[in-house]
Amino acid sequence: MNNDSNSEIAALRTQVFTLLVALIIVSGTVTVYLYRQASILRKDIDTIKPQAQQVITAFEQNKTLMVNFINQLALYGQAHPDFRPVLMKYGINVQSPGAATPAAPKK
């Protein structure tokens, strides 16, 4: 019985050692893969950054034009109630022309 349990313990030790080696290999492979992906993405970000800055600059330059266009759409929606569902779909709130502005709370 003693010899049988010793052989089982030796087999378990071999299995644990094999699993540890496999774990080290897999974790090393994943580490190398993630490092390569990070370095590739870092290079991509460096090349995309100037392009993104151009898009942001163009947006900032055209922001007032977009706000004016949205205001004109809201005015059009006040005059044409059939167009209001389209404006509501895109989150442009239109008050009806007869609606009064809310009064300030009394103190």
One Martini backbone bead per residue (centre of mass of N, CA, C, O) as a GRO file, in nm:
protein
  107
    1MET     BB    1   0.056   0.064  -0.019
    2ASN     BB    2   0.299   0.254  -0.005
    3ASN     BB    3   0.386   0.222  -0.306
    4ASP     BB    4   0.117   0.319  -0.433
    5SER     BB    5   0.110   0.609  -0.307
    6ASN     BB    6   0.385   0.702  -0.420
    7SER     BB    7   0.301   0.683  -0.722
    8GLU     BB    8   0.067   0.885  -0.700
    9ILE     BB    9   0.235   1.125  -0.601
   10ALA     BB   10   0.425   1.133  -0.844
   11ALA     BB   11   0.204   1.180  -1.056
   12LEU     BB   12   0.100   1.447  -0.935
   13ARG     BB   13   0.365   1.603  -0.953
   14THR     BB   14   0.391   1.582  -1.260
   15GLN     BB   15   0.123   1.720  -1.326
   16VAL     BB   16   0.175   1.989  -1.182
   17PHE     BB   17   0.433   2.060  -1.337
   18THR     BB   18   0.303   2.060  -1.618
   19LEU     BB   19   0.090   2.280  -1.556
   20LEU     BB   20   0.292   2.502  -1.481
   21VAL     BB   21   0.434   2.514  -1.753
   22ALA     BB   22   0.181   2.576  -1.919
   23LEU     BB   23   0.110   2.839  -1.770
   24ILE     BB   24   0.370   2.991  -1.839
   25ILE     BB   25   0.340   2.977  -2.147
   26VAL     BB   26   0.063   3.111  -2.174
   27SER     BB   27   0.124   3.376  -2.020
   28GLY     BB   28   0.360   3.460  -2.204
   29THR     BB   29   0.200   3.473  -2.467
   30VAL     BB   30  -0.007   3.685  -2.375
   31THR     BB   31   0.197   3.905  -2.305
   32VAL     BB   32   0.319   3.937  -2.587
   33TYR     BB   33   0.059   4.000  -2.736
   34LEU     BB   34  -0.023   4.255  -2.570
   35TYR     BB   35   0.233   4.415  -2.630
   36ARG     BB   36   0.200   4.427  -2.936
   37GLN     BB   37  -0.075   4.566  -2.937
   38ALA     BB   38   0.013   4.821  -2.784
   39SER     BB   39   0.231   4.913  -2.989
   40ILE     BB   40   0.044   4.937  -3.232
   41LEU     BB   41  -0.159   5.139  -3.106
   42ARG     BB   42   0.045   5.362  -3.048
   43LYS     BB   43   0.113   5.415  -3.346
   44ASP     BB   44  -0.177   5.479  -3.438
   45ILE     BB   45  -0.224   5.721  -3.252
   46ASP     BB   46   0.009   5.896  -3.366
   47THR     BB   47  -0.126   5.906  -3.661
   48ILE     BB   48  -0.425   6.011  -3.571
   49LYS     BB   49  -0.400   6.274  -3.407
   50PRO     BB   50  -0.392   6.493  -3.638
   51GLN     BB   51  -0.667   6.417  -3.759
   52ALA     BB   52  -0.836   6.472  -3.507
   53GLN     BB   53  -0.759   6.771  -3.483
   54GLN     BB   54  -0.891   6.856  -3.750
   55VAL     BB   55  -1.180   6.776  -3.675
   56ILE     BB   56  -1.205   6.955  -3.424
   57THR     BB   57  -1.151   7.224  -3.563
   58ALA     BB   58  -1.386   7.210  -3.765
   59PHE     BB   59  -1.607   7.193  -3.555
   60GLU     BB   60  -1.548   7.462  -3.408
   61GLN     BB   61  -1.591   7.642  -3.663
   62ASN     BB   62  -1.902   7.510  -3.719
   63LYS     BB   63  -2.080   7.545  -3.462
   64THR     BB   64  -2.245   7.805  -3.520
   65LEU     BB   65  -2.383   7.697  -3.775
   66MET     BB   66  -2.531   7.462  -3.634
   67VAL     BB   67  -2.690   7.627  -3.428
   68ASN     BB   68  -2.840   7.801  -3.636
   69PHE     BB   69  -2.979   7.564  -3.780
   70ILE     BB   70  -3.135   7.459  -3.535
   71ASN     BB   71  -3.291   7.722  -3.486
   72GLN     BB   72  -3.433   7.722  -3.763
   73LEU     BB   73  -3.579   7.453  -3.720
   74ALA     BB   74  -3.740   7.545  -3.474
   75LEU     BB   75  -3.892   7.771  -3.619
   76TYR     BB   76  -4.020   7.585  -3.829
   77GLY     BB   77  -4.169   7.407  -3.616
   78GLN     BB   78  -4.355   7.636  -3.515
   79ALA     BB   79  -4.494   7.687  -3.806
   80HIS     BB   80  -4.475   7.351  -3.846
   81PRO     BB   81  -4.629   7.088  -3.694
   82ASP     BB   82  -4.553   6.845  -3.891
   83PHE     BB   83  -4.228   6.870  -3.813
   84ARG     BB   84  -4.194   6.792  -3.507
   85PRO     BB   85  -4.131   6.482  -3.508
   86VAL     BB   86  -3.854   6.516  -3.638
   87LEU     BB   87  -3.730   6.689  -3.415
   88MET     BB   88  -3.780   6.491  -3.179
   89LYS     BB   89  -3.610   6.258  -3.290
   90TYR     BB   90  -3.338   6.468  -3.263
   91GLY     BB   91  -3.378   6.657  -2.995
   92ILE     BB   92  -3.566   6.902  -3.082
   93ASN     BB   93  -3.704   7.157  -2.912
   94VAL     BB   94  -4.048   7.270  -2.937
   95GLN     BB   95  -4.235   7.544  -2.904
   96SER     BB   96  -4.521   7.670  -2.899
   97PRO     BB   97  -4.630   7.979  -3.002
   98GLY     BB   98  -4.842   8.012  -2.745
   99ALA     BB   99  -4.623   7.967  -2.546
  100ALA     BB  100  -4.516   8.053  -2.249
  101THR     BB  101  -4.298   8.158  -2.048
  102PRO     BB  102  -4.181   8.087  -1.760
  103ALA     BB  103  -4.215   8.192  -1.456
  104ALA     BB  104  -4.092   8.323  -1.195
  105PRO     BB  105  -4.045   8.261  -0.885
  106LYS     BB  106  -4.182   8.336  -0.593
  107LYS     BB  107  -4.088   8.494  -0.272
   0.00000   0.00000   0.00000
